[in-house]
Amino acid sequence: MSHHVYKHIELTGSSETSIEDAIQRAISRASENVHNLRWFEVIDTRGHIEDGRVAHWQVTLKVGFTLD
């Protein structure tokens, strides 16, 4: 088993559709610039309400990646 050193960053994804979509958008966008993404942890979930309905989701993640 190899030994890894991890670094983590914080990201906030947003979506009008769902919490899961907000998470996927954040991870997908980060993977364009950060390599070796390995794990994530949801640390905050927020939403925007319009006319008594959820209009927008924001999810903040801690994302870990291995260093080269």
Z-matrix of the N, CA and C atoms (Angstrom, degrees):
N
C 1 1.453
C 2 1.517 1 109.31
N 3 1.314 2 116.30 1 131.07
C 4 1.461 3 119.35 2 179.86
C 5 1.530 4 110.20 3 -82.16
N 6 1.298 5 115.12 4 155.81
C 7 1.460 6 121.49 5 179.00
C 8 1.519 7 107.81 6 -100.99
N 9 1.312 8 116.18 7 130.30
C 10 1.451 9 121.04 8 -178.43
C 11 1.517 10 110.65 9 -114.52
N 12 1.309 11 114.55 10 152.57
C 13 1.458 12 121.78 11 168.47
C 14 1.515 13 105.63 12 -113.06
N 15 1.316 14 116.06 13 128.65
C 16 1.458 15 121.45 14 -177.75
C 17 1.520 16 110.80 15 -108.00
N 18 1.291 17 114.77 16 146.79
C 19 1.457 18 122.87 17 170.44
C 20 1.517 19 105.19 18 -121.40
N 21 1.323 20 117.09 19 148.14
C 22 1.455 21 117.57 20 176.74
C 23 1.517 22 110.81 21 -130.20
N 24 1.326 23 113.49 22 151.17
C 25 1.453 24 122.66 23 -179.83
C 26 1.524 25 108.12 24 -129.52
N 27 1.299 26 115.63 25 163.59
C 28 1.454 27 120.46 26 177.75
C 29 1.524 28 109.11 27 -111.26
N 30 1.316 29 115.83 28 133.59
C 31 1.465 30 122.73 29 -179.30
C 32 1.518 31 108.94 30 -129.78
N 33 1.331 32 116.82 31 152.18
C 34 1.457 33 121.24 32 171.32
C 35 1.515 34 108.00 33 -126.80
N 36 1.335 35 115.67 34 118.59
C 37 1.462 36 121.80 35 176.72
C 38 1.510 37 109.24 36 -101.31
N 39 1.320 38 116.57 37 152.63
C 40 1.460 39 120.14 38 179.06
C 41 1.522 40 110.14 39 -133.03
N 42 1.333 41 114.98 40 153.75
C 43 1.458 42 120.77 41 -179.38
C 44 1.524 43 109.57 42 -160.46
N 45 1.309 44 116.18 43 146.27
C 46 1.460 45 121.38 44 171.86
C 47 1.520 46 110.48 45 -87.72
N 48 1.345 47 117.08 46 -9.36
C 49 1.463 48 122.39 47 -173.48
C 50 1.525 49 113.61 48 -93.22
N 51 1.364 50 117.27 49 -56.77
C 52 1.468 51 119.45 50 -172.72
C 53 1.530 52 110.83 51 -164.56
N 54 1.326 53 114.21 52 167.69
C 55 1.463 54 121.01 53 174.40
C 56 1.522 55 109.58 54 -63.15
N 57 1.327 56 116.40 55 -44.65
C 58 1.465 57 120.95 56 -178.94
C 59 1.529 58 111.29 57 -60.64
N 60 1.319 59 116.91 58 -40.00
C 61 1.463 60 120.52 59 178.74
C 62 1.525 61 110.85 60 -65.94
N 63 1.321 62 117.04 61 -38.94
C 64 1.469 63 120.62 62 177.63
C 65 1.525 64 110.72 63 -62.57
N 66 1.339 65 116.90 64 -41.02
C 67 1.467 66 121.38 65 177.70
C 68 1.526 67 109.88 66 -63.73
N 69 1.324 68 116.51 67 -48.36
C 70 1.462 69 120.45 68 -177.84
C 71 1.520 70 111.65 69 -62.17
N 72 1.334 71 116.91 70 -40.21
C 73 1.470 72 120.22 71 178.50
C 74 1.528 73 111.46 72 -61.65
N 75 1.329 74 116.92 73 -42.95
C 76 1.468 75 120.36 74 179.80
C 77 1.523 76 110.92 75 -64.35
N 78 1.322 77 117.10 76 -46.18
C 79 1.466 78 120.88 77 -178.90
C 80 1.523 79 110.99 78 -67.24
N 81 1.314 80 117.16 79 -42.70
C 82 1.459 81 121.12 80 -179.71
C 83 1.529 82 111.29 81 -61.47
N 84 1.317 83 115.86 82 -45.39
C 85 1.476 84 119.75 83 -179.62
C 86 1.525 85 111.04 84 -66.29
N 87 1.328 86 116.94 85 -43.19
C 88 1.470 87 120.59 86 179.79
C 89 1.518 88 110.97 87 -62.66
N 90 1.334 89 117.83 88 -36.45
C 91 1.467 90 120.85 89 -177.41
C 92 1.530 91 112.25 90 -67.04
N 93 1.330 92 117.78 91 -14.94
C 94 1.467 93 120.55 92 175.51
C 95 1.521 94 111.61 93 -72.03
N 96 1.333 95 117.18 94 -23.86
C 97 1.464 96 121.53 95 -175.80
C 98 1.519 97 114.40 96 -121.42
N 99 1.320 98 117.21 97 -24.46
C 100 1.464 99 121.68 98 -178.27
C 101 1.520 100 107.83 99 -113.65
N 102 1.319 101 116.51 100 127.41
C 103 1.457 102 121.18 101 -177.67
C 104 1.529 103 110.56 102 -97.60
N 105 1.310 104 115.98 103 160.52
C 106 1.466 105 123.48 104 175.20
C 107 1.527 106 113.45 105 65.68
N 108 1.344 107 117.79 106 34.62
C 109 1.464 108 119.72 107 174.65
C 110 1.521 109 108.43 108 -61.14
N 111 1.347 110 117.53 109 136.21
C 112 1.457 111 121.02 110 -174.30
C 113 1.525 112 114.20 111 -125.13
N 114 1.328 113 118.85 112 -35.97
C 115 1.455 114 120.27 113 -175.04
C 116 1.522 115 109.59 114 -153.46
N 117 1.331 116 114.60 115 162.99
C 118 1.457 117 119.41 116 172.61
C 119 1.522 118 110.03 117 -143.88
N 120 1.319 119 114.60 118 157.23
C 121 1.459 120 122.18 119 177.55
C 122 1.523 121 106.90 120 -136.83
N 123 1.319 122 117.50 121 127.36
C 124 1.458 123 121.27 122 176.41
C 125 1.524 124 107.44 123 -77.26
N 126 1.335 125 116.41 124 123.15
C 127 1.462 126 119.29 125 -178.52
C 128 1.527 127 112.75 126 -112.76
N 129 1.341 128 117.50 127 -13.87
C 130 1.463 129 119.63 128 178.29
C 131 1.528 130 109.56 129 -160.85
N 132 1.303 131 116.20 130 141.67
C 133 1.463 132 122.04 131 176.27
C 134 1.518 133 107.78 132 -132.24
N 135 1.320 134 115.28 133 129.57
C 136 1.460 135 121.30 134 179.52
C 137 1.516 136 109.04 135 -133.82
N 138 1.312 137 115.95 136 162.75
C 139 1.452 138 120.23 137 176.00
C 140 1.512 139 111.62 138 -147.40
N 141 1.300 140 114.46 139 161.49
C 142 1.465 141 122.60 140 178.25
C 143 1.525 142 107.32 141 -113.28
N 144 1.312 143 117.08 142 133.29
C 145 1.453 144 122.10 143 -176.93
C 146 1.522 145 110.47 144 -109.73
N 147 1.329 146 115.63 145 131.84
C 148 1.463 147 122.14 146 173.81
C 149 1.523 148 108.60 147 -133.09
N 150 1.304 149 116.70 148 129.25
C 151 1.465 150 122.37 149 177.71
C 152 1.531 151 112.65 150 52.62
N 153 1.327 152 115.91 151 40.61
C 154 1.451 153 120.57 152 176.54
C 155 1.518 154 115.70 153 75.42
N 156 1.333 155 116.99 154 12.89
C 157 1.478 156 121.08 155 -179.49
C 158 1.524 157 109.66 156 -131.71
N 159 1.324 158 115.09 157 154.78
C 160 1.469 159 120.07 158 175.24
C 161 1.528 160 107.63 159 -71.05
N 162 1.319 161 116.04 160 121.29
C 163 1.464 162 120.92 161 -178.51
C 164 1.523 163 112.26 162 -103.02
N 165 1.326 164 117.13 163 -22.60
C 166 1.458 165 119.90 164 -172.69
C 167 1.527 166 109.20 165 -160.17
N 168 1.325 167 117.25 166 138.24
C 169 1.465 168 123.72 167 176.26
C 170 1.513 169 110.21 168 -109.68
N 171 1.335 170 117.05 169 143.22
C 172 1.461 171 123.25 170 169.77
C 173 1.527 172 107.09 171 -130.09
N 174 1.320 173 116.37 172 128.48
C 175 1.463 174 121.05 173 -179.61
C 176 1.528 175 108.30 174 -126.84
N 177 1.320 176 115.80 175 124.32
C 178 1.463 177 120.72 176 177.65
C 179 1.520 178 108.46 177 -98.33
N 180 1.328 179 114.94 178 132.11
C 181 1.466 180 122.87 179 -175.74
C 182 1.517 181 110.63 180 -122.19
N 183 1.309 182 115.48 181 148.59
C 184 1.461 183 121.48 182 164.05
C 185 1.523 184 103.62 183 -101.70
N 186 1.328 185 117.42 184 123.43
C 187 1.466 186 122.81 185 -176.16
C 188 1.528 187 108.42 186 -118.56
N 189 1.334 188 115.54 187 129.22
C 190 1.456 189 120.38 188 179.77
C 191 1.514 190 111.71 189 -106.77
N 192 1.322 191 114.87 190 144.25
C 193 1.471 192 120.77 191 176.53
C 194 1.515 193 109.36 192 -141.87
N 195 1.320 194 115.01 193 154.53
C 196 1.466 195 119.98 194 179.56
C 197 1.527 196 109.89 195 -85.87
N 198 1.307 197 114.96 196 144.49
C 199 1.463 198 120.44 197 176.50
C 200 1.533 199 109.03 198 -84.02
N 201 1.327 200 116.33 199 144.12
C 202 1.470 201 121.33 200 178.68
C 203 1.512 202 110.31 201 -67.73
